[in-house]
Amino acid sequence: MEAVLEYVFLGNSVKQWIIAVSCIIGGLVLGKILAAIFRGLHKKISAKIRIYLDEKFLASYQKAITILMLLLGTWTGLRFLHIDDKIKIWVDRGLSVIVICAVCWTVFKILDSIIAERIYTRKNASGNLEDIQFLQVLRRLTNSLAWIIALVLVLKTLGYNIGAILAGLGLGGVAVALAAKDTLSNLFGSVTVFVDKPFKVNDRIKFSGFDGTITEMNLRTSRLRTQDNHIVTIPNGMFASAPIENVSLEPNTKVFQSVNISKAGGYEKLTAAMEILRAVSNGLDEFDTPSEVLLTSVNGAAYTLQFAVFIKKDAGYSAALNAVNLKLIQQFREAGIDLV
């Protein structure tokens, strides 16, 4: 038996290989045990900090713990083997890179689960879309930041001089700044939107010739659904340099329309038409306040009347105009007023 244990295979005795493999298996088993223990403590921890961490998060950190313990066991087992120094250096670096990625991934999952829980809570509690869209952008930003940090640590572990890399970026800073100008402009545009709050998700806005509802906001762009049901993607940087009309903040929408009344009816028909126009929106649930009427021009055959109606904030725009126009035609017909 002793002879078998002392038998040399790939530069190491069987005994050394058994110890190394045992360390690796022991690390895996220890990881599974620790993951099970942490899962058992999950309810107590989440109740204490008053944050519910979902099953996806639990699965994520259980995997992370298992991987870290497996790597620890692998690193320990390799200490018992005779390995070429160059190979050993790169093996250690590889293990370190995996550890860094596992830790950053776990930290990101923790933050992501906390933010996701807050989004879920706010959706069910207050339904404040402004806070929800901020948390969604924060979630994406956290993801990007976590992996940027991981990349820097990995480069440092692999032996790269981070200071020299940063210095090189400094020398080429002008070129980088020019290349990233639009991206930075859009990021600052996002900050402007969240700080100044000219609109939020589900607000109807008029901007640069577009009229529609904001359906989504991201770090770089926002999506707007037009009145024609088309999706327009707008870089956020444009919001910092152009006027924005927030239709949703208006108490109502003022809509101007014109009608031509035949002069054959004389002054009496004209005044009757003006009274009908003033009262045309009365009794319709989609409208606020009586309409406004103005005689804008007189020509050889007709009087031109312009009237304004005020559509309520939550009323359907097209349905409201359809209702008021049908009512107008009906009342003009009943009063014997001819349109030209």
C-alpha positions, -999 to +999 in steps of 0.1 A: +000+000+000+028+024+009+044+017-025+012+026-043+009+058-024+045+067-032+040+060-069+049+091-089+023+102-115+028+135-135+055+146-112+035+140-080+029+109-058-004+092-056-006+104-020-003+140-031-029+136-057-053+120-032-048+150-008-053+175-036-085+158-049-098+155-013-093+192-008-113+200-040-141+176-030-140+189+005-144+225-007-174+215-028-191+197+001-183+226+024-198+250-001-230+229-003-233+228+035-227+265+039-253+273+011-278+251+030-271+269+063-275+304+047-307+293+031-320+282+065-311+317+079-327+335+050-361+340+066-346+354+098-323+378+079-350+390+055-374+395+083-349+415+103-339+439+075-375+439+062-365+430+027-378+400+008-351+383-013-367+361-040-358+326-050-336+337-079-314+356-055-312+327-031-302+304-060-276+330-071-258+334-037-260+296-031-241+290-063-216+318-054-209+302-020-205+268-036-181+282-063-160+301-037-156+271-015-148+249-045-121+274-055-107+276-020-105+238-019-088+238-054-063+264-043-055+245-011-052+212-030-027+227-054-005+236-025+002+199-021+013+194-057+046+202-073+037+224-103+060+245-126+062+280-112+050+297-144+020+274-146+013+279-109+013+317-113-013+315-141-034+289-122-035+312-092-044+342-114-071+322-131-086+312-097-084+348-085-102+360-116-130+335-110-133+346-074-135+382-083-162+375-109-181+354-084-180+380-057-189+409-080-218+388-094-230+380-059-229+417-048-247+427-080-274+401-074-279+414-038-283+450-049-304+439-079-328+419-057-331+448-032-339+473-060-363+448-076-381+444-043-384+481-039-398+484-075-423+456-067-433+473-034-438+507-049-459+493-078-482+476-054-483+503-027-483+538-043-479+531-080-456+561-082-442+557-118-416+584-113-400+565-084-403+533-103-386+546-135-357+560-113-352+526-096-352+509-130-325+532-143-306+528-110-308+490-115-291+492-149-265+516-136-256+493-107-252+464-131-228+484-153-208+497-123-205+462-108-189+448-139-167+478-145-152+473-110-149+436-118-130+444-150-106+467-132-099+441-105-094+413-131-069+434-151-050+442-120-049+405-110-036+395-144-007+418-139-017+449-159-007+483-146-040+501-141-022+534-135-005+531-169-038+522-185-055+552-170-025+574-180-029+562-215-065+570-214-056+605-202-032+610-232-060+600-255-086+617-235-096+642-262-102+614-287-122+594-262-142+624-252-150+632-288-160+596-294-181+594-263-196+629-266-231+617-277-231+589-250-221+614-222-247+639-236-274+613-233-263+603-198-264+639-187-298+642-204-311+614-182-299+632-151-316+664-163-349+645-168-347+630-133-337+662-116-359+687-134-388+662-139-403+677-171-422+644-176-424+609-164-435+575-178-471+576-192-470+614-197-481+627-230-456+653-244-450+673-275-413+675-284-394+683-316-425+677-338-435+645-320-467+642-300-471+610-279-468+592-246-436+583-229-436+545-225-400+538-213-370+556-200-334+542-201-300+556-194-293+566-230-327+568-247-364+571-241-393+556-261-424+576-271-455+562-286-470+587-310-507+594-316-504+572-348-492+544-325-456+545-338-427+540-314-400+568-316-367+563-298-353+597-286-317+602-273-320+617-238-294+644-247-321+661-268-343+667-238-316+690-223-315+713-253-350+716-267-384+728-252-408+701-240-445+706-237-460+682-211-497+678-222-504+656-192-497+685-168-523+707-185-558+707-167-573+701-202-566+702-239-578+732-258-588+724-294-597+750-320-621+743-349-637+764-376-671+763-392-686+783-421-722+794-417-743+804-448-752+841-449-786+832-463-800+828-428-791+864-418-781+878-385-805+857-365-791+824-378-756+837-371-763+845-334-782+812-330-751+794-344-729+812-320-751+802-291-751+765-302-713+766-304-710+781-269-732+753-255-721+724-277-698+708-251-723+711-223-736+678-211-707+658-226-686+641-200-654+645-220-653+683-218-646+710-192-661+745-192-683+761-220-666+765-254-654+798-266-667+813-299-653+840-322-665+854-355-632+855-375-643+866-410-672+875-432-672+869-470-698+871-498-714+837-490-705+828-454-696+837-419-665+820-405-668+811-368-639+797-348-647+778-315-626+762-289-635+732-267-617+720-236-611+682-236-607+668-201-573+654-191-583+618-189-608+618-218-601+601-252-590+628-276-605+613-308-637+601-291-643+635-276-640+654-309-662+629-326-689+634-299-689+672-300-689+673-339-719+649-341-738+670-315-729+702-334-743+688-367-774+676-351-782+709-334-774+729-366-798+707-385-826+712-359-821+750-359-821+751-397-786+764-400-767+756-432-730+748-432-709+758-463 
